[in-house]
Amino acid sequence: MVSGDNLEPNEYIFSIVLSSCSRSGRGAEGRQCHGYVFKSGLVFCKYVRNALVELYTKCLDVEMAKRLLDLLPGYDVFEYNSVLNGLIENECFRGGVEVLGKMVSGSVRWDSVTYVNAFGLSASLKDLKLGLQVHSQMLKSDIEPDGFINSAMISMYGKCGKFSNAKKVFEGLETRNVVLWTAMVAACFQNEYFEEALNLFCGMEYEDIRPNEFTFAVMLNSAAGLSALRHGDLLNAHIEKSGFREHLIVGNALINMYAKGGNIEAANKVFCDMRYRDIITWNAMICGYSHHGLGREALTLFQNMLAAEERPNHVTFVGVLSACGHLGLVQEGFYYLNHLMKQIGIVPGLEHYTCIVGLLSKAGLLDEAEKFMRSTPVKWDVVAWHTLLNASRVHQNYGFGRRIAEYVLHMDPNDVGTYILLSNMYAKEKRWDGVSKIRKLMKVRKVKKEPGSSWTEIRNTTHVFISGDSNHPESSQIYEKVRELLAKIKPLGYVPDVAAVLHDVEDEQKEHYLNYHSEKLAIAYALMETPPTAPILVIKNLRMCDDCHSAVKLISKLTKRDIIVRDTNRFHRFQDGCCSCTDYW
């Protein structure tokens, strides 16, 4: 039109052309059009300004969109909202704060879209102070909060860790749609109120609110947080009935739930049945295998991922390096770290380096692991040093372990795990003076060991057991069952590991302490209350002790049961006298 007919387009034509460039992603053509309107003077027209802001926001040049706000006067709330939304979508959060500041200083009247964006910005930054300021401004305005504002507000408080405020907003609403319910479930999940998140499902059913794919995904991840396999199975049944099984976000959450719930076979079935997969799908399955100690399966799946031309990310390599650690593949681990990650363009982080420490430690290369830590320019945390410390216990290099423990306690004098590991090493050496010294040090520093507890779910009821406790209504029968099991596995080779008891008492008394650890009580009860072929899943809050590990291996052989124990380190799958961890955890 311009070059052929020698006609002069007006501001309406240019706004249409610029909008077309925005919607089709033609940034280069849009910039050419911008040059023309600048020369023609039409750049100051409202419709053209709006279209220009939309163009640069949608074509990922948000800095140019911000410059337009600075250079061209007279922008209204629509343009500000457009730039603000673009900045948030492109994770330019500090730029978003600047735009909000311009709106305040320029006395621009906020509308409901501004408040949704402002709450979203606060949530992305996890800036509670900013979120409270936005909420305060909204209360002073004449804006009536709608469903979008309320869900953004709930999400903001949830992500900023102010769960009580999110709950207060939610409970103050007269009508609540699926978006608001999902925002509240997500707030529960983000603040680790997993049980409350699952309970909200009943509330939705009571109010006849049909969950969507996002609701189910958050519910499944909450079930994963509790390792609540029964809840996960029930949610899966609802998903099948509701027709959301084919949604990618739901499939990913199902894999995560089954992997963290201890049923890696079910996770693999979901994975194999999925038509579409993204990086989250592959990562969930690879990391799930690694967490279960199935290193070979994890590495095979990684090769399948590369064959499918799915580009790995940093999470993928955490699972891959962890798998190498389980298998003791030192050379392969360093190949992935130093060559493949570099080739793909992924900069190794602390988690990757910690996996290498674990890899070297499992191979018994403790000196090399320490040298690696000392020479690698990264700020190591207590978790990495714990990996090395635990390895010294497993490989019975107690002198090395004591030196590492002293270093860790210098870093964090309140790290209870280090005191326990150090005390265990002294006990293994029968150095009761050392055990006493550690206990006194813990008392002086007011460091308390968390009581060992385990729980198992039977017929929709969670049964919790504490070591040596007799509060369960069937405790006498449970204790009798434990004694029966231990008596039967002694001919199979079970010898109580009395050296692990941190008390300088007679061996008979030490054996009594060991007999009634929480995981033994939970497993005994599950054997009493479940069908003879049913697998048993027990969750423990601490690391599984050596004695219980030896005992459960033989109990699995005696009873011909699959027994899965999830402790703070990993999953242990006991089958026919063997454990998936190959006795290294």
C-alpha angles and dihedrals in degrees: 000000000000098000100031107042099026089232125148113233116219130223093273093056092047092049089053092047093048091048090051090052089050095051094045095044094240098150096162093054090045091055090051089052089049089056091053096049089047091055092044094051092237090117089092094059113108097232092048093047091051092048091049093052090049091049096053093040094053094040091057098250096119092154089064090047089054090049090054089057089053098043104039118058128216103044115164132210092276093063092043090051091049093052093042092052091048092051092051093047090051092046093243089141099159088053087053091055089052091053091050088051091052090051091053095045091044092050091236110173110239121226130197092274090056091054092049090051093044093051089046090052091050090049093050091050092039084227105157093178092057091045092052090049091052091047091049092050091049092052090052092049128076092245113128107216112240129192093278094052093045094049090047089050093050090047091049094052091045094052092043091056095248096124095160090060092048090051092048092053092047096047091048092062119101095200124031127188129195092272091058093045091049091049090053093047089050091050089054091049095047091053093044095248087139097157092050089050091055091046090057088067089070090050090054091051090049091054090043093242113155112221118232130213092276092052091052092047093055092044091052092049089051090052087050090053089058095036082234099164094171092055089046092053091050091049090049089055090051090048092053091048093047095048098240097119093102094056111109095221090053094048091051091050091049091054090049093047096049093043093051091040091060100252102111091163091060089047090053091049091054089048093051092047094053115107095197127037134184133187090278090056094053093043093050091054097042093047090043091056091047093049089053091051092249095135097159092053091048093053092045090052090048090056089049088052092054090047089053087054093240108152112233120227134199092281091055092057093050087061093043095049090045089053090052087052093054090051096041092237099158099166093045091049092054090046091056092045101044103029117018096041090047091047091053092044100247117143110218115243136196093280092056093048090047089055089054090052088052091047094052091042094053090050088057092247094133096152091049090049091053092046089051090053094046093048101041112091098229133112102250119211130210091265092064093049089046088057090057093041093052090048091056088055093049093047090043093236092143098165090056089045094052091053092050091045092054090052092049092049089051087056095044117010090186098055101125094189092063092051090052094048091047091048090049091054092051089049092050088055090045089238097148091171087064092048090050091048092053092048092052091048091052090050093050092048092042093237112157128196114231111241113253112253135172133185139194132188118231124174093344092309123109114219116201123201129191121200111270092359123138101188095111111104090234096042096125091055091044092052090048090051091051091051090048093051094047091049091052096048096049091078086052090060105275113152116177110245095229091166088074093062110102095215128092095226137119117296091246091058091046090053090053090054091051096047096068104044111147097252091053090052092048093048092047091052092047090052089052096048107036133071115272095254099039118115117240124226121193127177120206127194095213138040112290110252123238094247095052090046092055092044096049092050089059093041088057089053093045096048097033088230133140104236118190119192120184112199130171092280106044149308118299114202111194117199128165094338098317134098128216090230091064087227095298117112 
